[in-house]
Amino acid sequence: MATQDILTTVHELTQAKARYCLAVDTKDWEALTDLMTPDIELDVSDSNADVPVITGRDNAVAMIRTALTGAGTAHHVHTPLIDADGDEAFVIWAMQDRVVWDHGSSLTGYGQYHERWVRRHGDWKLASLTLTRLITEQVRHHT
């Protein structure tokens, strides 16, 4: 891949991931849906063993939407490791997420997103995401 192509790919992927974080944090479910392939695989079992691997865009968005109902969130990603070849890319993002639910419980996680992106009709779409939290800080509201 030529240097200019690599730089363009890195820019496009970082923009796509920024749109992902923005969509989750603003609860723009339509924008989030548009960033995924129809057959996406979403694996958050490392941070929540009760949740199986989710297959399919509608199921993935529904799970995220349900998990974040009544919560404010802030997702940060940085220092991506990008391995791209043509219309497919594997990316590991360092991440931090903060979730504060209306009932007072909160979670702060630190770890990585391990992702596969595919380019379809010129746009990068998320084909798989595995969340690995290395550190999780939870505060539970006691009633």
Order of alpha helices (4+ residues) and beta strands (2+ residues): alpha-alpha-beta-beta-alpha-beta-beta-beta-beta
